[in-house]
Amino acid sequence: MNTYLRTSRIARSLRLGAACAILLGASAAGQEQGGQGAQSGRQSAFDRDLPMPTQTRGLDVEEHVGRGLPLELEFLNSRGEKVTLGSYFNSNKPAVMAMVYYRCPIVCDVVMEKMAETFNQMDFTIGKDFNVLLFSFDHTETPADAASVKKGYLSGYSKEVTPEVEAGWEFHVSPDVYAPRQLSDALGFRYRSLPDGEFSHPVAIYVITPDGRISRYLYGYSYPPRDLKLSLIDATNGKMARSLGDRFMSFCYMYDPLAGSYSLAAFRVMQLSGILTVTAVGTLIGALFVGERLRRRWVGVPAGEQDSLGSSMNEVTK
């Protein structure tokens, strides 16, 4: 792993450590205040429901499954080239998409890092089987920022980084606020700028069909390879299932919108077990039936012809 990626990950770890320290400090302070409140008979602020901070209100994701994206939107890629969103959806490949900003102190780095970890564990290849598209909603970021982040993640990819991979894993920016806002509205992703120049936003990634429609939302910081693979197979109506195992997996697992993940569907397993059982029993009955008919024909042949037939078969096998 090159120096750039190590340095980047160390910086991310330090930022995460700082955030954890702040949270732990707040938790400890809350416990101390809670103890003091209990002693004085008053309820601590940590023991009662408080309104959400103003910065995070109204920033939930509103799912628009099945909705088409505005494919006419234009962005700049990591090479500074102007590209339309639709240019990624004319090759019959689905896409994994995320809206981030590259200067994000913690959250976006973690999202992109977890995405990369999942891609490294999948048997699908970026650029060949699916695309990965990231879009910055910070209009002050430049193609140079996108190129720097792209370089780091490409260097950590577990498969060979071919031109196909480089073209399929692309980072984008926009010189204005309109294109990111229109894309985020289509995805149901809300973000808000803060006075310090940072942004408040939810955490989600999206699976997009080959024709540019929203197929699946994956939330949080964990994207199990199995779930992402099944999401991509679903997005292509099973066309990405390359083996019998993939087809069985896509048949037996169903997406649970309440859990936000795929789970084994018992009735699908029973259906598949029933089909396999009927097939096995049918095959056995067929083999027994054929064997019985051959036995009866053999019994009906006179003894002298049986010896002659047996001798002929032995000569053939020599």
C-alpha positions as CSV (number, residue, x, y, z in Angstrom):
1,M,0.0,0.0,0.0
2,N,1.5,3.3,-1.0
3,T,2.5,6.2,1.3
4,Y,-0.5,8.3,0.2
5,L,-3.0,5.7,1.3
6,R,-1.2,5.0,4.6
7,T,-1.1,8.7,5.4
8,S,-4.7,9.2,4.5
9,R,-5.8,6.3,6.7
10,I,-3.7,7.5,9.6
11,A,-5.4,10.9,9.3
12,R,-8.8,9.3,9.2
13,S,-8.0,7.3,12.3
14,L,-6.8,10.4,14.1
15,R,-10.1,12.2,13.2
16,L,-12.1,9.2,14.3
17,G,-10.1,9.0,17.5
18,A,-10.7,12.7,18.2
19,A,-14.4,12.2,17.6
20,C,-14.6,9.2,19.9
21,A,-12.7,11.1,22.6
22,I,-15.2,14.0,22.4
23,L,-18.2,11.6,22.6
24,L,-16.6,9.7,25.5
25,G,-16.0,13.0,27.3
26,A,-19.6,14.0,26.7
27,S,-20.8,10.7,28.0
28,A,-18.6,10.9,31.1
29,A,-19.8,14.4,31.7
30,G,-23.4,13.2,31.3
31,Q,-22.9,10.5,33.8
32,E,-21.5,12.9,36.3
33,Q,-24.3,15.4,35.8
34,G,-26.8,12.5,36.1
35,G,-25.3,11.5,39.4
36,Q,-25.5,15.0,40.7
37,G,-29.1,15.4,39.4
38,A,-30.1,12.2,41.2
39,Q,-28.6,13.4,44.5
40,S,-30.4,16.7,44.2
41,G,-33.7,15.1,43.1
42,R,-33.6,16.7,39.7
43,Q,-33.5,14.8,36.3
44,S,-30.4,15.2,34.3
45,A,-30.5,16.5,30.8
46,F,-29.1,13.2,29.7
47,D,-32.0,11.4,31.2
48,R,-34.8,13.1,29.3
49,D,-35.6,13.4,25.6
50,L,-34.2,16.6,24.0
51,P,-35.1,18.0,20.6
52,M,-32.6,17.2,17.8
53,P,-30.0,19.8,17.1
54,T,-31.1,22.4,14.5
55,Q,-28.4,21.2,12.1
56,T,-29.8,17.7,11.8
57,R,-33.5,18.4,11.7
58,G,-35.2,17.3,8.5
59,L,-32.2,15.5,7.1
60,D,-33.7,12.0,6.9
61,V,-33.5,10.1,3.6
62,E,-36.8,9.9,1.7
63,E,-36.8,6.7,-0.4
64,H,-37.7,7.0,-4.0
65,V,-37.3,3.4,-5.1
66,G,-38.1,3.0,-8.8
67,R,-37.7,6.7,-9.6
68,G,-35.5,7.6,-12.5
69,L,-32.5,9.9,-12.0
70,P,-32.1,13.2,-13.9
71,L,-29.6,11.8,-16.4
72,E,-29.1,15.1,-18.2
73,L,-27.3,16.6,-15.2
74,E,-23.6,17.6,-15.9
75,F,-20.6,17.2,-13.6
76,L,-16.9,17.3,-13.8
77,N,-15.0,14.1,-13.3
78,S,-11.6,13.7,-11.7
79,R,-9.8,14.7,-14.9
80,G,-11.8,17.9,-15.2
81,E,-13.9,16.5,-18.1
82,K,-17.6,17.5,-18.4
83,V,-19.8,14.3,-18.2
84,T,-23.5,13.7,-18.1
85,L,-25.0,11.4,-15.5
86,G,-26.6,9.5,-18.3
87,S,-23.2,8.6,-19.8
88,Y,-22.8,6.0,-17.1
89,F,-26.1,4.3,-17.9
90,N,-25.8,3.2,-21.5
91,S,-23.7,0.1,-21.0
92,N,-26.2,-2.3,-19.3
93,K,-24.2,-2.0,-16.0
94,P,-25.8,-1.1,-12.6
95,A,-24.0,1.4,-10.3
96,V,-23.3,2.0,-6.7
97,M,-23.7,5.7,-5.9
98,A,-23.0,7.9,-3.0
99,M,-23.2,11.7,-2.3
100,V,-20.3,12.9,-0.2
101,Y,-17.9,15.8,0.1
102,Y,-14.2,15.1,0.0
103,R,-13.2,17.5,2.8
104,C,-15.7,15.9,5.2
105,P,-13.8,15.5,8.5
106,I,-15.2,12.0,9.5
107,V,-18.4,10.7,8.0
108,C,-17.8,10.7,4.3
109,D,-14.3,9.3,4.7
110,V,-15.8,6.4,6.7
111,V,-18.5,5.8,4.1
112,M,-16.0,5.7,1.2
113,E,-13.6,3.5,3.2
114,K,-16.3,1.0,4.1
115,M,-17.4,0.9,0.4
116,A,-13.9,0.2,-0.7
117,E,-13.6,-2.6,1.9
118,T,-16.8,-4.2,0.6
119,F,-15.6,-3.9,-3.1
120,N,-12.4,-5.7,-2.2
121,Q,-14.4,-8.7,-0.8
122,M,-16.7,-9.1,-3.8
123,D,-16.2,-11.3,-6.8
124,F,-17.7,-8.6,-9.0
125,T,-15.2,-6.2,-10.6
126,I,-15.7,-2.4,-10.7
127,G,-15.9,-1.2,-14.3
128,K,-16.5,-4.6,-15.7
129,D,-19.6,-5.7,-13.8
130,F,-20.8,-2.4,-12.2
131,N,-19.8,1.2,-11.8
132,V,-19.1,3.2,-8.6
133,L,-20.1,6.9,-8.8
134,L,-19.4,9.5,-6.1
135,F,-20.7,13.0,-6.3
136,S,-19.6,15.9,-4.1
137,F,-22.3,18.3,-3.0
138,D,-19.7,20.9,-2.0
139,H,-19.4,23.2,-5.0
140,T,-16.1,24.7,-3.8
141,E,-14.3,21.3,-4.4
142,T,-12.4,20.9,-7.6
143,P,-11.4,18.0,-10.0
144,A,-8.0,18.0,-8.2
145,D,-9.7,17.2,-4.9
146,A,-11.6,14.4,-6.7
147,A,-8.5,13.1,-8.4
148,S,-6.6,13.0,-5.1
149,V,-9.2,10.9,-3.3
150,K,-9.6,8.6,-6.4
151,K,-5.9,7.9,-6.4
152,G,-5.9,6.8,-2.8
153,Y,-8.8,4.4,-3.2
154,L,-7.6,2.9,-6.5
155,S,-4.2,2.2,-4.9
156,G,-6.0,0.1,-2.3
157,Y,-8.2,-1.9,-4.7
158,S,-7.6,-5.7,-4.4
159,K,-8.0,-6.4,-8.1
160,E,-5.8,-5.2,-11.0
161,V,-6.5,-1.5,-11.7
162,T,-7.2,-1.6,-15.4
163,P,-8.4,1.3,-17.5
164,E,-11.8,-0.3,-17.2
165,V,-11.6,0.0,-13.4
166,E,-10.4,3.6,-13.5
167,A,-13.3,4.6,-15.8
168,G,-15.8,2.7,-13.7
169,W,-14.8,4.1,-10.3
170,E,-15.2,7.8,-10.8
171,F,-15.3,10.8,-8.4
172,H,-17.2,14.0,-9.5
173,V,-17.6,17.6,-8.5
174,S,-19.8,20.5,-9.7
175,P,-18.8,24.2,-10.0
176,D,-22.3,25.2,-9.0
177,V,-24.9,24.2,-6.4
178,Y,-27.7,23.2,-8.8
179,A,-26.6,19.8,-10.2
180,P,-25.8,18.3,-6.8
181,R,-29.0,19.6,-5.4
182,Q,-31.1,18.2,-8.2
183,L,-29.4,14.8,-7.9
184,S,-29.8,14.8,-4.1
185,D,-33.5,15.7,-4.5
186,A,-34.0,12.8,-6.9
187,L,-32.3,10.4,-4.4
188,G,-34.2,11.7,-1.4
189,F,-30.9,12.7,0.2
190,R,-31.0,16.0,2.1
191,Y,-28.0,18.0,3.2
192,R,-27.4,21.4,4.8
193,S,-24.4,23.7,4.9
194,L,-23.2,24.9,8.3
195,P,-21.7,28.2,9.2
196,D,-18.2,26.7,9.6
197,G,-18.2,25.5,6.0
198,E,-19.0,21.9,6.8
199,F,-22.3,20.0,6.0
200,S,-24.9,18.0,7.9
201,H,-26.2,15.0,6.0
202,P,-27.5,11.5,6.4
203,V,-25.5,8.3,5.7
204,A,-26.6,6.2,2.8
205,I,-25.5,4.7,-0.5
206,Y,-27.6,3.8,-3.4
207,V,-27.8,1.0,-6.0
208,I,-29.0,2.2,-9.4
209,T,-30.3,0.0,-12.3
210,P,-28.6,0.0,-15.7
211,D,-31.2,2.4,-17.0
212,G,-30.8,4.9,-14.2
213,R,-33.5,4.1,-11.8
214,I,-33.1,3.8,-8.0
215,S,-33.2,0.2,-7.0
216,R,-32.0,0.0,-3.4
217,Y,-30.9,2.1,-0.4
218,L,-28.2,0.8,2.0
219,Y,-27.8,2.7,5.3
220,G,-25.1,3.2,7.9
221,Y,-21.4,2.4,7.7
222,S,-21.7,-1.4,7.0
223,Y,-22.3,-2.8,3.6
224,P,-22.0,-6.6,3.7
225,P,-20.6,-8.0,0.4
226,R,-23.5,-10.4,0.2
227,D,-26.1,-7.7,0.6
228,L,-24.4,-5.5,-2.0
229,K,-24.0,-8.4,-4.4
230,L,-27.7,-9.3,-4.1
231,S,-28.7,-5.6,-4.5
232,L,-26.7,-5.5,-7.8
233,I,-28.3,-8.8,-9.0
234,D,-31.8,-7.4,-8.1
235,A,-31.0,-4.2,-10.0
236,T,-30.4,-6.2,-13.1
237,N,-33.4,-8.5,-12.6
238,G,-31.0,-11.4,-12.1
239,K,-28.8,-10.8,-15.2
240,M,-25.7,-10.4,-13.1
241,A,-26.1,-13.9,-11.5
242,R,-23.1,-15.6,-13.1
243,S,-23.3,-19.0,-11.5
244,L,-25.9,-21.5,-10.2
245,G,-24.9,-20.5,-6.7
246,D,-25.7,-16.8,-7.4
247,R,-29.1,-17.8,-8.7
248,F,-29.9,-19.9,-5.7
249,M,-28.7,-17.1,-3.4
250,S,-30.8,-14.5,-5.2
251,F,-33.8,-16.8,-5.0
252,C,-33.5,-17.7,-1.3
253,Y,-32.6,-14.3,0.1
254,M,-35.1,-11.4,0.1
255,Y,-34.6,-7.8,1.0
256,D,-36.2,-6.8,4.3
257,P,-37.0,-3.1,4.2
258,L,-37.5,-2.9,7.9
259,A,-34.1,-4.5,8.7
260,G,-32.5,-2.7,5.7
261,S,-30.7,-6.0,4.7
262,Y,-31.2,-9.3,3.0
263,S,-32.4,-12.3,5.0
264,L,-33.1,-15.9,4.2
265,A,-36.7,-16.4,3.2
266,A,-38.0,-19.6,4.8
267,F,-40.8,-20.1,2.3
268,R,-38.3,-19.7,-0.6
269,V,-36.0,-22.3,1.0
270,M,-39.0,-24.7,1.3
271,Q,-40.0,-24.1,-2.3
272,L,-36.4,-24.9,-3.4
273,S,-36.2,-27.9,-1.2
274,G,-39.5,-29.2,-2.5
275,I,-38.4,-28.7,-6.1
276,L,-35.1,-30.6,-5.4
277,T,-36.9,-33.3,-3.6
278,V,-39.5,-33.9,-6.4
279,T,-36.6,-33.8,-8.9
280,A,-34.6,-36.4,-7.0
281,V,-37.6,-38.7,-6.4
282,G,-38.6,-38.4,-10.1
283,T,-35.1,-39.2,-11.2
284,L,-35.0,-42.3,-8.8
285,I,-38.4,-43.5,-10.0
286,G,-37.3,-43.1,-13.7
287,A,-34.1,-45.0,-13.1
288,L,-36.0,-47.8,-11.4
289,F,-38.6,-47.9,-14.2
290,V,-35.9,-48.1,-16.9
291,G,-34.0,-50.7,-14.9
292,E,-37.1,-52.8,-14.5
293,R,-37.9,-52.7,-18.2
294,L,-34.3,-53.7,-19.1
295,R,-34.5,-56.6,-16.6
296,R,-37.8,-57.9,-18.1
297,R,-36.3,-57.7,-21.6
298,W,-33.3,-59.6,-20.5
299,V,-35.4,-62.3,-18.7
300,G,-37.5,-62.7,-21.9
301,V,-34.4,-63.6,-24.0
302,P,-33.7,-67.3,-24.4
303,A,-30.7,-68.7,-22.6
304,G,-28.7,-69.4,-25.7
305,E,-29.3,-65.9,-27.0
306,Q,-28.3,-64.4,-23.6
307,D,-25.0,-66.3,-23.8
308,S,-24.5,-65.1,-27.4
309,L,-25.4,-61.5,-26.5
310,G,-23.2,-61.6,-23.5
311,S,-20.2,-62.8,-25.5
312,S,-20.8,-60.0,-28.1
313,M,-20.9,-57.4,-25.4
314,N,-17.7,-58.8,-23.9
315,E,-15.9,-58.6,-27.3
316,V,-17.1,-55.0,-27.8
317,T,-15.7,-54.0,-24.4
318,K,-12.3,-55.6,-25.1
